[in-house]
Amino acid sequence: MISQEITLTPADNDRLADFCGQFDAHLRQIESRLQVEIANRGNQFKVTGLEGSVQAACAVMHKLFENTANESITSELIHLAMQDASIDQVLVSVDNAEVPAVAIKTKRGMIRGRGANQQGYLRKIMTHDINFGVGPAGTGKTYLAVACAIEALQNEKVSKIILVRPAVEAGEKLGFLPGDMAQKVDPYLRPLYDALYEMLGFERVEKMLEKGVIEVAPLAFMRGRTLNDAFIILDEAQNTTVEQIKMFLTRVGFGSTAVVTGDVTQIDLPSEKMSGLRHVLEVLKEVEGISFTFFGVRDVVRHPLVQRIVLAYEAYEQKNQIKQ
């Protein structure tokens, strides 16, 4: 156990109150997550715990206090900051100090990869024509891909964005949905719409959809097309068949970038069908010019409980595999 003292400047009472939270709730959140004790008097803080945890806590506290100059501190912001400054991430950030962070400007503000894995994912998308992002829910696979697509469109690197998903129900039978073809597939594509609305605003997205600058389509509609000067995202790729994902990858034309995202632990295909994503990861693993980013439980940027849920499922599945 070690103790480390830090002083947060300037000694602004309003910023310190925002930083600590009501009844020091923000400090308690840091203590609970990083297993440290934090004592303070004014702008002077003493952090006690294991050396790695103390270093991570101090890094988080400095970063969060800097943020109080421009925004109010929330529990979500603290969770994400702690994820960035976890022990191994601190070591990675030292090694990669000279590598500039990738930042994407959208209507919502600047979007940055959180942690080395997300930063690497963004860099690969910007330097490779075909990219795979594989990992559990909440790791930013699709969200960051949509951000890259918007950035490419705004900088005129591509002329359109095409968002694709296989229309496979997640364990439920939805029956015969009412409406035209677009309305029938909308429920499957809603997460992609949500990311677009958040980054560009509802009205702008609707205008771009009307003009065909943004196209949202089920995977089956891709057959027979060649897609040039486009940014194409295939989401939920674990629910493609071997034939479908091969068909999709061979649609990529000149001047295009493709990003394929999915989670091989959440396959909703009938049991007799092999996941195209699982198959293609083996087939293309040695192909030059294709990038692969594998996300883990530590990359989850949703509610802290989501990390624990993913971890619990992984542990359960490993335990059952050992028994078998």
C-alpha positions as CSV (number, residue, x, y, z in Angstrom):
1,M,0.0,0.0,0.0
2,I,1.2,3.5,-0.8
3,S,-0.1,7.0,-0.5
4,Q,0.2,9.8,-3.0
5,E,-0.7,13.5,-2.6
6,I,-1.9,15.6,-5.4
7,T,-3.0,19.3,-5.7
8,L,-5.6,20.2,-8.3
9,T,-5.3,23.8,-9.6
10,P,-6.7,26.3,-9.9
11,A,-8.3,26.2,-6.4
12,D,-11.8,27.1,-7.8
13,N,-14.5,26.2,-5.3
14,D,-17.2,25.7,-8.0
15,R,-15.0,23.4,-10.1
16,L,-13.9,21.4,-7.0
17,A,-17.6,21.0,-6.0
18,D,-18.4,19.7,-9.5
19,F,-15.4,17.5,-9.4
20,C,-16.2,15.9,-6.0
21,G,-19.9,15.6,-6.6
22,Q,-22.8,15.9,-4.2
23,F,-21.7,14.3,-0.9
24,D,-18.4,13.4,-2.6
25,A,-20.3,10.9,-4.8
26,H,-17.8,11.2,-7.6
27,L,-14.8,10.5,-5.3
28,R,-16.7,7.4,-3.9
29,Q,-17.2,6.2,-7.5
30,I,-13.5,6.4,-8.2
31,E,-12.7,4.7,-4.8
32,S,-15.1,1.8,-5.5
33,R,-13.9,1.1,-9.0
34,L,-10.1,1.4,-8.4
35,Q,-10.1,0.1,-4.9
36,V,-8.4,3.2,-3.3
37,E,-9.1,5.6,-0.5
38,I,-9.3,9.3,-1.3
39,A,-9.1,12.0,1.4
40,N,-9.2,15.7,0.7
41,R,-9.0,19.2,2.2
42,G,-9.8,21.9,-0.3
43,N,-7.9,21.2,-3.5
44,Q,-5.4,18.9,-1.9
45,F,-6.1,15.2,-2.2
46,K,-4.4,12.1,-0.7
47,V,-4.9,8.8,-2.5
48,T,-4.1,5.5,-0.8
49,G,-4.0,1.9,-2.2
50,L,-2.0,-0.4,-4.4
51,E,0.6,1.4,-6.5
52,G,-1.0,0.7,-9.9
53,S,-4.4,1.7,-8.6
54,V,-3.1,4.9,-7.0
55,Q,-1.4,5.9,-10.2
56,A,-4.6,5.2,-12.2
57,A,-6.7,7.1,-9.7
58,C,-4.4,10.2,-9.8
59,A,-4.4,10.2,-13.6
60,V,-8.2,10.0,-13.6
61,M,-8.5,12.8,-11.1
62,H,-6.2,15.1,-13.0
63,K,-8.1,14.4,-16.2
64,L,-11.6,14.9,-14.7
65,F,-10.6,18.1,-13.0
66,E,-9.3,19.5,-16.3
67,N,-12.7,18.6,-17.8
68,T,-14.5,20.8,-15.2
69,A,-13.3,23.9,-17.0
70,N,-15.6,23.0,-20.0
71,E,-18.3,20.6,-18.8
72,S,-20.1,19.2,-15.8
73,I,-18.8,15.9,-14.4
74,T,-21.3,13.0,-14.6
75,S,-21.0,9.4,-13.4
76,E,-20.8,8.3,-17.1
77,L,-17.9,10.6,-17.7
78,I,-16.1,9.2,-14.6
79,H,-16.7,5.6,-15.8
80,L,-15.2,6.3,-19.2
81,A,-12.3,8.3,-17.8
82,M,-11.5,5.4,-15.4
83,Q,-11.6,3.0,-18.3
84,D,-9.1,5.1,-20.2
85,A,-6.8,5.3,-17.2
86,S,-6.9,1.7,-16.0
87,I,-3.5,0.3,-15.1
88,D,-2.5,-1.3,-18.3
89,Q,-3.9,1.5,-20.3
90,V,-1.7,4.0,-18.4
91,L,1.4,1.9,-19.4
92,V,0.2,1.7,-23.0
93,S,-0.3,5.4,-23.2
94,V,3.3,6.0,-22.1
95,D,4.6,3.7,-24.8
96,N,2.4,5.4,-27.4
97,A,2.9,9.0,-26.2
98,E,4.2,10.0,-29.6
99,V,1.3,8.6,-31.5
100,P,-1.3,11.4,-32.1
101,A,-4.9,10.6,-30.9
102,V,-7.5,10.2,-33.7
103,A,-10.4,12.6,-33.3
104,I,-13.4,12.9,-35.5
105,K,-15.5,16.1,-35.6
106,T,-19.3,15.7,-35.7
107,K,-22.3,17.8,-34.8
108,R,-22.2,16.2,-31.4
109,G,-18.6,17.3,-30.9
110,M,-15.3,15.5,-31.1
111,I,-15.4,11.7,-31.1
112,R,-12.2,10.0,-29.9
113,G,-11.4,6.4,-29.4
114,R,-11.3,5.5,-25.7
115,G,-8.2,3.5,-24.9
116,A,-5.6,2.0,-27.1
117,N,-7.8,-0.6,-28.8
118,Q,-10.4,1.9,-30.0
119,Q,-7.7,4.3,-31.1
120,G,-6.1,1.5,-33.1
121,Y,-9.4,0.6,-34.6
122,L,-9.9,4.2,-35.9
123,R,-6.4,4.3,-37.3
124,K,-6.9,1.0,-39.1
125,I,-10.2,2.2,-40.7
126,M,-8.5,5.3,-42.0
127,T,-5.6,3.3,-43.6
128,H,-7.2,0.0,-44.8
129,D,-9.9,-0.6,-47.4
130,I,-11.5,-3.6,-45.6
131,N,-11.7,-3.7,-41.8
132,F,-13.2,-6.1,-39.2
133,G,-14.2,-5.0,-35.7
134,V,-15.2,-8.0,-33.6
135,G,-16.2,-8.0,-29.9
136,P,-19.0,-7.8,-27.3
137,A,-21.8,-5.3,-27.2
138,G,-21.0,-1.8,-26.1
139,T,-17.4,-1.7,-27.3
140,G,-18.0,1.0,-29.9
141,K,-17.5,-1.1,-33.0
142,T,-20.5,0.2,-35.0
143,Y,-20.6,3.7,-33.4
144,L,-16.9,4.5,-34.3
145,A,-17.4,3.0,-37.8
146,V,-20.3,5.3,-38.4
147,A,-18.2,8.3,-37.1
148,C,-15.5,7.4,-39.6
149,A,-18.0,7.1,-42.4
150,I,-19.4,10.6,-41.6
151,E,-15.8,12.0,-41.5
152,A,-15.0,10.4,-44.9
153,L,-18.2,11.9,-46.4
154,Q,-17.6,15.4,-45.0
155,N,-14.1,15.4,-46.3
156,E,-15.2,14.2,-49.7
157,K,-13.2,11.0,-49.5
158,V,-16.4,9.1,-50.5
159,S,-19.6,10.1,-52.2
160,K,-22.0,8.1,-50.2
161,I,-22.5,6.0,-47.0
162,I,-24.1,2.6,-47.2
163,L,-25.2,0.9,-44.0
164,V,-26.1,-2.8,-44.2
165,R,-27.4,-5.4,-41.8
166,P,-28.7,-9.0,-42.2
167,A,-32.4,-9.1,-41.5
168,V,-32.3,-11.9,-38.8
169,E,-34.5,-11.7,-35.7
170,A,-32.7,-11.9,-32.4
171,G,-34.4,-15.0,-31.2
172,E,-38.0,-13.7,-31.8
173,K,-40.3,-14.2,-34.7
174,L,-41.6,-10.8,-35.8
175,G,-44.1,-12.1,-38.2
176,F,-45.4,-10.1,-41.2
177,L,-44.5,-6.5,-40.5
178,P,-46.8,-3.9,-42.1
179,G,-45.7,-1.2,-44.6
180,D,-43.4,-1.1,-47.6
181,M,-40.0,-2.7,-47.9
182,A,-38.2,0.1,-46.2
183,Q,-40.6,0.1,-43.3
184,K,-40.3,-3.7,-43.0
185,V,-36.5,-3.6,-42.6
186,D,-36.3,-0.4,-40.4
187,P,-36.4,-2.3,-37.1
188,Y,-33.3,-4.2,-38.0
189,L,-31.5,-1.0,-38.9
190,R,-32.5,1.2,-36.0
191,P,-29.1,1.1,-34.2
192,L,-27.5,2.5,-37.3
193,Y,-30.1,5.3,-37.6
194,D,-29.6,6.1,-33.9
195,A,-25.9,6.7,-34.4
196,L,-26.5,8.9,-37.5
197,Y,-29.1,11.0,-35.7
198,E,-26.8,11.5,-32.7
199,M,-23.9,12.6,-34.9
200,L,-25.6,14.6,-37.6
201,G,-29.0,15.5,-36.3
202,F,-32.4,14.2,-37.4
203,E,-33.2,16.7,-40.2
204,R,-29.8,16.5,-41.9
205,V,-29.9,12.6,-41.9
206,E,-33.4,12.6,-43.4
207,K,-32.3,15.0,-46.2
208,M,-29.3,12.8,-46.9
209,L,-31.4,9.7,-47.0
210,E,-33.9,11.4,-49.4
211,K,-31.0,12.3,-51.7
212,G,-29.4,8.8,-51.5
213,V,-26.2,10.2,-50.0
214,I,-26.9,7.8,-47.1
215,E,-28.4,4.5,-48.0
216,V,-29.6,1.9,-45.5
217,A,-30.4,-1.5,-46.8
218,P,-30.7,-5.2,-45.8
219,L,-27.8,-7.4,-46.9
220,A,-29.9,-9.3,-49.4
221,F,-30.2,-6.1,-51.5
222,M,-26.4,-6.0,-52.0
223,R,-26.3,-8.9,-54.5
224,G,-25.2,-7.9,-58.0
225,R,-24.0,-4.4,-57.1
226,T,-20.5,-2.9,-57.3
227,L,-19.9,-0.1,-54.8
228,N,-17.4,2.5,-55.8
229,D,-16.5,5.7,-53.8
230,A,-18.6,4.5,-50.9
231,F,-18.1,3.9,-47.2
232,I,-19.9,0.6,-46.4
233,I,-20.6,-0.7,-43.0
234,L,-21.9,-4.3,-42.4
235,D,-23.3,-4.5,-38.9
236,E,-24.3,-7.6,-37.0
237,A,-22.1,-9.7,-39.3
238,Q,-22.2,-12.7,-37.0
239,N,-25.7,-13.3,-38.5
240,T,-24.5,-13.6,-42.1
241,T,-24.1,-16.9,-43.7
242,V,-20.8,-17.9,-45.3
243,E,-22.2,-17.2,-48.8
244,Q,-23.6,-13.8,-47.8
245,I,-20.4,-12.4,-46.3
246,K,-18.4,-13.5,-49.3
247,M,-21.0,-11.8,-51.5
248,F,-20.7,-8.6,-49.5
249,L,-16.9,-8.4,-49.5
250,T,-16.8,-8.9,-53.3
251,R,-19.1,-5.8,-53.7
252,V,-16.3,-3.5,-52.6
253,G,-15.2,-1.3,-55.5
254,F,-12.5,1.3,-56.2
255,G,-12.3,4.2,-53.7
256,S,-14.4,2.4,-51.2
257,T,-13.9,1.5,-47.5
258,A,-15.7,-1.4,-45.9
259,V,-16.1,-2.0,-42.1
260,V,-17.6,-5.3,-40.9
261,T,-18.7,-5.5,-37.3
262,G,-20.1,-8.3,-35.2
263,D,-20.0,-10.3,-32.0
264,V,-19.4,-14.1,-32.5
265,T,-20.9,-14.8,-29.1
266,Q,-24.4,-13.5,-30.2
267,I,-25.3,-15.5,-33.3
268,D,-29.0,-15.7,-34.1
269,L,-28.7,-18.0,-37.2
270,P,-30.4,-21.4,-37.1
271,S,-28.0,-23.9,-35.4
272,E,-27.3,-25.8,-38.7
273,K,-25.9,-22.6,-40.4
274,M,-22.3,-21.5,-39.8
275,S,-21.7,-17.8,-39.0
276,G,-20.1,-16.1,-42.0
277,L,-18.2,-13.8,-39.7
278,R,-16.7,-16.7,-37.7
279,H,-15.7,-18.4,-41.1
280,V,-14.3,-15.3,-42.7
281,L,-12.0,-14.5,-39.8
282,E,-10.2,-17.8,-40.5
283,V,-10.2,-17.5,-44.3
284,L,-8.9,-13.9,-44.5
285,K,-6.6,-13.8,-41.4
286,E,-3.4,-13.9,-43.6
287,V,-4.7,-11.6,-46.4
288,E,-2.6,-8.5,-46.7
289,G,-4.4,-5.1,-46.7
290,I,-7.3,-6.3,-44.4
291,S,-7.3,-5.1,-40.8
292,F,-8.7,-6.9,-37.8
293,T,-9.5,-5.4,-34.4
294,F,-10.7,-7.6,-31.6
295,F,-12.4,-6.0,-28.6
296,G,-12.7,-7.5,-25.2
297,V,-14.7,-6.9,-22.0
298,R,-12.4,-4.0,-21.0
299,D,-13.4,-2.0,-24.1
300,V,-17.1,-1.9,-23.1
301,V,-18.1,1.8,-22.8
302,R,-21.7,1.3,-21.6
303,H,-22.9,1.1,-18.0
304,P,-20.3,-0.6,-15.7
305,L,-22.7,-3.5,-15.2
306,V,-22.5,-4.4,-18.9
307,Q,-18.8,-5.2,-18.5
308,R,-19.6,-7.5,-15.6
309,I,-22.4,-9.2,-17.6
310,V,-20.1,-9.9,-20.6
311,L,-17.4,-11.1,-18.2
312,A,-19.8,-13.4,-16.4
313,Y,-21.0,-15.0,-19.7
314,E,-17.4,-15.5,-20.9
315,A,-16.5,-17.2,-17.6
316,Y,-19.7,-19.4,-17.7
317,E,-19.0,-20.5,-21.3
318,Q,-15.4,-21.3,-20.6
319,K,-16.4,-23.4,-17.5
320,N,-18.9,-25.4,-19.5
321,Q,-16.3,-26.0,-22.3
322,I,-13.9,-27.4,-19.7
323,K,-16.6,-29.8,-18.4
324,Q,-17.4,-31.0,-21.9
